[in-house]
Amino acid sequence: MEDRILVLAPRGRDAEVVAQVLTRQGRVCSICPDIAALAREIGRGAGAVLITEEALAQADRDALVRRIGAQPPWSDLPFILLSTKRTGRRPPAAVRILEELGNVLVLERPIHGETLARAAASALRARRKQYETRRHLEQLREAEERLTQLNATLESRIHQRTRELSEANNRLMAEIAERERAQQAFVQAQKMEAVGQLTGGIAHDFNNLLTVIVGNLELVERRLADAPTARLVGFAREAADRAAKLTHQLLAFSRTQKLALRPVDVNTLVVGTDDLLRRTLGSQIDIRIKLAPEGPWAMADPHQLELALLNLAINARDAMGERGALAIESAERMAPDAVEGPGPYVVISVTDTGPGIPPHLIEKVFDPFFTTKPVGKGTGLGLSQVYGIARQSGGFVRIDSPPGQGATIEIWLPRTEAQAQPEAPAAAVPRARQAGQARILVADDDTGVRTFICDCLEAVGYAVIQAADGAEALQLLDEQAPDLLIVDFAMPGLNGVDVVKEAWRRAPDLPILLATGYADMKAVDAVMDRDRILRKPFKVDDLEAAVALALGHGAGAGSARRVPE
């Protein structure tokens, strides 16, 4: 490698001809396609470089110049430049190329083959002398090192040993500190995983309880003739509805979920969260709401948008301390020029009177797990969730925080046209009654939920079969051949997805509704479409409408499922 001649002559067959001439003289040649390749090959080793002037004229020579400049002191790689014959003085650009190459021999073309061979031989001889110089320098350095070792005193060796021990101790302390940081991160990750699992399990059980509470309150409310008592039941049902909303927020906070984007009346949503915010922040925080006069609509997931507002409000309260003012506003604006997806947006802004966000932290506040709160006072997930919710909704988040003047965080969401309020699903009951004595198999391990579902369906006129777990449901499926299966997701033994897959294997056209108290279940989404999922807690009308829809599409119910793997 150190004795080879590198050839760079991109025009025509110049490189091949030059290589043939030198090869016949016993030289080893390597042809390079461009300057970058030439620079790399020089790094691997070369005795000389033969290059044509046109290869350097218009090319980027930076890599080659850096390679030449990086040569060790003993090295001065010889270049043979084949130039075009010219008259007069060489232009400044050509002179600059010669200066960049350093040790260069210029041969004007046309050139005889013998002349080229002698020039190459001369360059290689000079290069071998450089190699000899390198060998002498290495011998001198080795001799110097041996002499230094021989002259080393006991004191210097002790000093060296002490330094090595100090370095080893420093490395050990650094490793201990790194291990402690890793242990803390591992414990934090375990804690978050445990919190997520615990929250999911608690919320599922709580949703089962709320399903029984909300459903039975609704049944009682329908049958009550006493207006004052019905009013009290209504208060209880509203409280249960608020509890269900809190459960959804708890689930959304603990796990990543797909957003159900739909047109949302932003003003109505902000007003609806006012009571929750006041109870959460306390009476010492003055909450002021200013809404856009036209009542803007945006594409968003209402539950996730409520969670984003709650996160921003809690974060603002923590920044202000015990007292302060919080302003929540809605407005319609056009997107800034620098934002992707220009167009009309609905902006929800939350402004506090706290100390503001330092400029050097604004770029970090949306990073997951980033927090300025003391250890144990926050997870650093609140603002990152706000950012993720906005981005998943097709929008973005902006921060304006002048030093010492509070902070304003804006959620920008794509604006959409106002939507008519959906009609009440009262028509679902007559359609269900027209279905006749359809047989419905209900599988749920919670006795209260199962009894509530069965009572509702029997009141409408369906024949109901009950199963306490997945195994019993599959046995009754073979024995009773029901027209519809309603199955809970979280059950001991076989869960709902397992039952669905096995049920469709036995009866491919069987309509199935899957009830779940979880906010997001990838296993469920893999086999069921969303219109075949009952989110707990559900109301009587929701149950009757879902059953009527499933039975009304009985023959095509299989199209509402995904083929299980």
C-alpha positions in Angstrom: 0.0 0.0 0.0 2.8 2.5 0.8 4.5 1.9 -2.6 1.5 2.2 -4.9 0.8 5.1 -7.2 -2.6 6.7 -7.0 -4.0 7.9 -10.3 -6.7 10.5 -10.8 -7.4 11.3 -14.4 -11.2 11.5 -15.0 -11.1 12.5 -18.7 -11.6 9.6 -21.2 -9.2 6.7 -20.8 -6.4 8.8 -19.5 -6.3 6.9 -16.1 -6.3 3.5 -17.8 -3.5 4.5 -20.2 -1.3 6.0 -17.4 -1.9 2.9 -15.3 -0.9 0.6 -18.2 2.3 2.5 -18.8 3.4 2.4 -15.1 2.3 -1.2 -14.6 4.6 -2.3 -17.5 7.4 -0.7 -15.4 6.5 -2.9 -12.4 4.6 -0.3 -10.5 1.4 -0.9 -8.5 -1.3 1.5 -9.5 -4.8 2.3 -8.1 -7.2 4.4 -10.1 -9.4 6.8 -8.1 -12.8 8.0 -9.5 -12.8 11.4 -7.8 -11.0 13.7 -5.3 -12.9 12.3 -2.3 -11.8 8.8 -3.1 -8.2 10.0 -3.7 -8.2 11.6 -0.2 -9.4 8.4 1.4 -6.8 6.2 -0.4 -4.0 8.6 0.6 -5.0 7.9 4.2 -4.6 4.2 3.6 -1.1 4.6 2.2 0.6 5.8 -1.1 4.0 6.2 -2.5 3.1 8.9 -5.0 0.0 10.5 -6.6 -0.3 11.1 -10.4 -3.1 13.6 -11.1 -4.3 15.6 -14.1 -4.8 19.4 -13.9 -8.4 19.2 -15.1 -9.3 16.9 -12.2 -8.5 19.7 -9.8 -9.7 22.8 -11.7 -13.4 22.7 -10.9 -13.5 20.2 -8.1 -14.0 20.6 -4.3 -10.4 20.1 -3.0 -11.1 20.7 0.7 -10.9 17.0 1.6 -7.6 16.6 -0.3 -6.1 19.7 1.2 -7.0 18.6 4.7 -5.5 15.2 4.0 -2.2 16.8 2.8 -2.1 19.1 5.8 -2.6 16.2 8.2 0.6 14.5 7.1 3.1 13.6 9.9 6.3 15.7 10.1 8.4 13.1 8.2 5.9 12.9 5.3 5.8 15.0 2.2 3.8 13.0 -0.3 5.1 13.6 -3.9 2.6 14.6 -6.6 3.0 14.4 -10.4 0.7 16.9 -12.1 0.0 16.4 -15.8 -0.8 19.9 -17.0 -2.1 21.2 -20.3 0.5 22.9 -22.4 0.2 26.7 -22.1 2.1 29.8 -23.1 3.1 32.6 -20.7 2.7 32.7 -17.0 0.5 30.2 -15.1 -2.7 31.9 -13.9 -3.2 32.5 -10.1 -5.7 29.7 -9.8 -3.3 27.2 -11.2 -0.5 28.5 -8.9 -2.8 28.1 -5.9 -3.4 24.5 -6.8 0.4 23.9 -6.9 0.8 25.5 -3.5 -2.0 23.3 -2.1 -0.3 20.1 -3.3 3.1 21.0 -1.8 5.6 18.5 -3.2 4.6 18.6 -6.8 6.3 17.8 -10.1 4.6 19.4 -13.2 4.8 17.6 -16.5 3.2 19.2 -19.6 1.3 17.1 -22.0 1.8 15.5 -24.4 4.4 13.4 -22.6 6.4 10.4 -23.6 5.8 7.2 -21.7 9.4 6.9 -20.7 9.4 10.4 -19.2 6.3 9.5 -17.2 8.0 6.3 -16.0 11.2 8.1 -14.9 9.2 10.8 -13.1 7.2 8.1 -11.2 10.5 6.3 -10.3 12.0 9.5 -9.0 8.9 10.3 -6.9 9.0 6.8 -5.4 12.7 7.1 -4.5 12.0 10.3 -2.7 9.1 8.7 -0.9 11.2 5.7 0.2 13.7 8.2 1.8 10.8 9.6 3.7 10.0 6.1 4.9 13.6 5.7 6.0 13.4 9.0 7.9 10.3 7.7 9.6 12.1 4.5 10.6 15.0 6.5 12.1 12.6 8.7 14.0 10.8 5.7 15.4 14.1 4.2 16.5 15.1 7.4 18.2 11.7 7.6 20.0 12.0 4.1 21.2 15.5 4.7 22.4 14.4 7.8 24.2 11.5 5.9 25.9 13.9 3.2 27.0 16.3 5.8 28.4 13.4 7.5 30.2 12.4 4.2 31.7 15.9 3.4 32.9 16.3 6.9 34.4 13.0 6.8 36.2 13.4 7.0 39.9 11.5 5.4 42.7 9.8 8.6 43.5 8.5 9.0 40.0 7.2 5.5 40.0 5.4 6.1 43.3 4.0 9.3 41.9 2.8 7.3 38.8 1.2 4.6 41.0 -0.5 7.2 43.2 -1.9 8.9 40.1 -3.2 5.6 38.8 -4.8 4.9 42.1 -6.4 8.3 42.1 -7.7 7.9 38.6 -9.1 4.5 39.5 -10.8 5.9 42.5 -12.3 8.7 40.4 -13.5 6.2 37.9 -15.0 4.1 40.7 -16.8 7.1 42.2 -18.1 8.1 38.8 -19.3 4.6 38.2 -21.0 4.6 41.6 -22.7 7.9 40.8 -23.8 6.6 37.4 -25.1 3.4 38.9 -27.1 5.5 41.4 -28.6 7.6 38.7 -29.4 4.5 36.7 -31.0 2.9 39.8 -33.1 6.0 40.4 -34.2 6.0 36.7 -35.0 2.3 37.0 -37.0 2.9 40.2 -38.8 5.8 38.6 -39.7 3.7 35.5 -40.9 0.9 37.7 -43.0 3.4 39.7 -44.6 4.8 36.6 -45.3 1.3 35.3 -46.8 0.2 38.6 -48.8 3.4 38.7 -50.1 2.8 35.2 -51.1 -0.8 36.0 -52.6 0.2 39.3 -54.5 3.1 37.8 -55.8 0.9 34.9 -57.0 -1.8 37.3 -58.6 0.7 39.7 -60.3 2.6 36.9 -61.7 -0.6 35.4 -63.2 -1.6 38.7 -64.5 1.9 39.2 -66.0 2.0 35.8 -67.8 -1.3 36.6 -69.2 0.3 39.7 -70.2 3.4 37.8 -71.9 1.3 35.1 -74.1 -0.2 37.8 -74.7 3.2 39.5 -75.4 5.2 36.4 -77.5 2.5 34.8 -79.7 1.8 37.8 -80.1 5.5 38.6 -81.3 6.0 35.0 -83.8 3.0 35.4 -85.0 4.4 38.7 -85.4 7.9 37.1 -87.5 6.5 34.3 -89.9 4.7 36.7 -90.3 7.5 39.3 -93.5 9.5 39.2 -92.6 11.6 42.2 -91.0 14.8 40.8 -89.0 15.8 44.0 -87.5 12.3 44.3 -86.7 12.2 40.6 -84.9 15.5 41.0 -82.8 14.0 43.8 -82.0 11.0 41.6 -81.0 13.4 38.8 -78.5 15.1 41.1 -77.1 11.7 41.9 -76.9 10.8 38.2 -75.1 14.1 37.4 -72.6 13.3 40.2 -72.0 9.9 38.8 -71.5 11.4 35.3 -68.8 13.7 36.7 -67.2 10.7 38.4 -67.2 8.9 35.1 -65.5 11.9 33.5 -62.8 11.9 36.2 -62.2 8.2 35.6 -61.7 8.8 31.9 -59.2 11.6 32.7 -57.4 9.3 35.2 -57.1 6.6 32.5 -55.9 9.1 29.9 -53.3 10.4 32.2 -51.9 6.9 32.9 -51.7 5.5 29.4 -51.2 6.6 25.8 -54.4 6.3 23.8 -55.7 7.0 20.3 -57.6 10.3 20.0 -61.2 10.2 18.9 -61.2 13.5 16.9 -64.5 15.1 16.2 -66.0 18.6 15.9 -66.0 20.2 19.4 -67.7 23.4 20.6 -64.8 24.9 22.3 -66.7 27.5 24.3 -69.1 24.8 25.7 -66.1 22.6 26.6 -64.3 25.5 28.4 -67.5 26.4 30.3 -68.0 22.7 31.2 -64.6 22.4 32.8 -65.1 25.5 34.9 -66.5 23.6 37.9 -63.8 21.0 37.7 -61.0 23.6 37.6 -62.4 25.6 40.5 -62.6 22.5 42.7 -59.1 21.4 41.6 -57.3 24.7 42.0 -59.1 26.0 45.1 -60.8 29.2 46.1 -57.5 31.2 46.3 -57.1 31.1 42.6 -59.2 33.7 40.7 -60.4 32.0 37.4 -61.5 34.3 34.7 -63.0 33.0 31.4 -63.3 35.1 28.3 -64.9 33.3 25.3 -64.9 34.2 21.6 -68.3 35.7 20.6 -69.0 33.3 17.7 -68.6 30.1 19.6 -65.7 28.5 17.5 -65.6 24.8 16.7 -62.4 22.8 16.5 -61.3 19.3 15.6 -60.3 17.6 18.9 -60.9 14.8 21.3 -63.0 16.5 24.0 -61.9 14.3 26.8 -58.2 14.8 25.9 -58.7 18.6 25.5 -60.3 18.8 28.9 -57.2 16.9 30.3 -54.9 19.4 28.5 -56.8 22.4 30.1 -56.6 20.7 33.5 -52.8 20.1 33.2 -52.2 23.7 32.2 -54.3 25.0 35.0 -52.6 22.8 37.6 -49.2 23.8 36.2 -50.1 27.5 36.4 -51.3 27.1 40.0 -48.1 25.4 41.1 -46.2 28.3 39.4 -48.3 31.0 41.2 -48.3 29.5 44.6 -51.3 29.9 47.0 -52.8 33.0 45.3 -53.1 34.3 41.8 -55.3 34.9 38.8 -55.8 32.4 35.9 -57.3 33.6 32.6 -58.7 31.1 30.1 -59.7 32.5 26.7 -60.9 31.2 23.3 -60.4 32.9 20.0 -60.1 32.3 16.3 -56.9 33.2 14.6 -55.0 32.6 11.4 -51.8 30.5 11.7 -48.5 32.3 11.8 -46.5 32.2 8.6 -43.8 29.8 10.0 -46.3 27.1 11.0 -47.0 24.1 8.8 -50.6 23.8 7.6 -51.6 27.4 7.4 -55.3 28.2 7.9 -57.9 29.2 10.5 -57.3 27.9 14.0 -59.1 27.9 17.3 -56.8 29.1 20.1 -57.3 28.2 23.8 -55.0 30.3 25.9 -54.2 29.8 29.6 -52.5 32.8 31.3 -51.2 32.9 34.9 -49.7 35.7 37.1 -46.7 33.6 38.2 -43.0 34.5 37.8 -42.9 33.2 34.2 -40.7 30.7 32.5 -36.9 31.5 32.2 -36.0 31.9 28.5 -33.5 29.1 28.6 -36.1 26.6 29.8 -38.9 27.4 27.3 -37.4 24.9 24.7 -37.4 22.1 27.3 -40.8 22.5 29.1 -42.5 20.1 26.7 -39.9 17.4 27.0 -41.2 14.2 28.7 -40.1 14.0 32.4 -38.7 17.5 32.4 -39.7 19.4 35.5 -38.4 22.2 37.7 -40.4 21.0 40.7 -38.6 19.3 43.6 -38.2 15.5 43.6 -41.5 13.8 44.3 -43.6 16.9 43.4 -44.2 16.2 39.8 -43.6 13.6 37.0 -42.9 16.2 34.2 -45.6 14.6 32.1 -48.3 17.3 32.2 -47.0 19.7 29.6 -45.6 16.9 27.4 -49.2 15.5 27.3 -50.5 18.9 26.3 -48.0 19.1 23.4 -48.8 15.5 22.3 -52.6 16.1 22.4 -52.2 19.3 20.3 -50.0 17.6 17.7 -52.2 14.5 17.5 -55.1 16.9 16.9 -53.4 18.5 14.0 -52.4 21.6 15.9 -49.5 23.0 18.0 -48.6 24.8 21.2 -47.1 28.2 21.7 -45.6 29.8 24.9 -45.3 33.6 25.6 -43.6 34.3 28.9 -41.9 37.7 29.4 -39.5 37.6 32.4 -41.4 38.2 35.6 -44.8 38.8 33.9 -46.4 35.3 34.1 -46.8 32.9 31.2 -49.4 32.3 28.5 -49.6 28.9 26.9 -51.8 28.6 23.8 -53.3 25.4 22.3 -53.9 25.9 18.5 -56.4 23.5 17.0 -57.7 23.3 13.4 -61.0 25.1 13.1 -64.0 23.4 11.6 -67.6 24.3 10.8 -70.3 24.3 13.6 -72.1 21.0 13.8 -75.8 20.4 14.7 -76.3 18.7 18.0 -76.8 14.9 17.6 -80.3 13.7 18.0 -81.2 11.7 21.1 -81.1 7.9 20.5 -84.7 7.4 21.6 -85.6 5.7 18.4 -83.3 2.8 19.3 -85.9 1.3 21.7 -88.7 0.9 19.1 -86.2 -0.6 16.7 -85.0 -3.0 19.4 -88.6 -4.0 20.2 -89.2 -4.8 16.6 -86.4 -7.3 16.7 -88.6 -9.8 18.5 -87.4 -12.4 20.9 -83.8 -12.3 20.0 -81.5 -14.2 22.3 -78.6 -12.3 23.8 -75.7 -13.9 25.7 -74.2 -11.6 28.3 -70.8 -12.5 29.7 -69.4 -10.4 32.6 -67.6 -11.5 35.8 -69.1 -8.5 37.7 -72.5 -9.6 39.0 -73.8 -6.0 39.3 -72.8 -5.1 35.8 -74.2 -8.3 34.4 -77.5 -8.0 36.2 -77.9 -4.4 35.1 -77.3 -5.3 31.4 -79.7 -8.3 31.6 -82.4 -6.2 33.3 -82.2 -3.5 30.7 -82.4 -6.0 27.8 -85.2 -8.1 29.3 -87.2 -4.9 29.9 -87.0 -4.1 26.2 -88.1 -7.6 25.3 -85.0 -9.7 24.6 -84.3 -13.2 25.9 -81.1 -13.0 27.9 -78.6 -15.7 28.8 -76.0 -15.0 31.5 -72.4 -16.2 31.8 -70.1 -15.4 34.6 -66.8 -15.9 32.7 -65.4 -16.6 29.3 -65.3 -20.3 29.5 -69.0 -20.5 30.5 -69.8 -18.0 27.7 -68.2 -20.3 25.0 -70.1 -23.3 26.4 -73.4 -21.5 26.3 -72.6 -20.2 22.8 -72.5 -23.8 21.6 -75.6 -24.9 23.5 -77.9 -21.9 23.1 -76.7 -20.4 19.7 -77.5 -16.8 20.7 -78.2 -14.0 18.2 -75.8 -11.6 19.9 -72.9 -11.8 22.3 -72.1 -9.0 24.8 -68.8 -9.7 26.5 -66.7 -7.9 29.1 -63.0 -7.4 28.4 -61.3 -7.9 31.8 -62.4 -11.3 33.1 -60.5 -14.1 34.9 -59.2 -16.8 32.7 -60.2 -16.0 29.1 -60.5 -12.2 28.6 -62.9 -10.6 26.2 -60.6 -10.6 23.2 -59.9 -14.3 23.7 -63.7 -15.0 23.8 -64.3 -12.9 20.7 -61.7 -14.7 18.7 -62.9 -18.1 19.7 -66.6 -17.1 19.2 -65.9 -15.9 15.7 -64.0 -19.1 15.0 -67.1 -21.1 15.9 -69.7 -18.7 14.5 -68.1 -16.3 12.0 -71.3 -14.2 11.4 -72.2 -13.7 15.1 -72.6 -10.0 16.1 -70.5 -9.2 19.1 -70.4 -6.1 21.4 -67.4 -5.8 23.7 -67.7 -3.8 26.9 -64.6 -2.3 28.5 -63.7 0.1 31.2 -60.2 0.9 29.8 -59.5 4.0 27.8 -57.3 2.3 25.3 -56.8 -1.3 24.5 -54.6 -2.2 21.6 -55.7 -5.8 21.9 -59.3 -4.7 21.5 -58.6 -2.4 18.6 -56.9 -5.3 16.8 -60.1 -7.3 16.5 -63.1 -4.9 17.0 -64.2 -1.8 15.3 -65.0 1.2 17.5 -68.8 1.0 16.8 -68.8 -2.5 18.4 -67.2 -1.3 21.7 -69.2 -0.2 24.7 -67.2 2.2 26.9 -68.0 1.8 30.6 -69.9 3.4 32.2 -72.6 3.5 29.5 -76.2 4.6 29.8 -79.3 2.5 29.1 -79.9 4.3 25.8 -76.4 3.7 24.7 -76.8 0.0 25.5 -80.1 -0.3 23.7 -78.9 1.6 20.6 -75.7 -0.5 20.4 -77.8 -3.7 20.6 -80.3 -2.5 18.1 -77.5 -1.5 15.7 -75.7 -4.9 16.1 -78.9 -6.9 15.6 -80.1 -4.7 12.8 -76.9 -5.5 10.9 -77.0 -9.1 11.9 -76.0 -10.6 8.6 -73.2 -8.1 8.0 -72.0 -8.0 11.6 -68.9 -9.9 10.5 -67.8 -6.8 8.5 -67.6 -4.9 11.7 -64.8 -7.1 13.0 -61.2 -7.5 12.1 -59.8 -10.9 11.3 -58.0 -12.1 14.5 -54.4 -13.3 14.0 
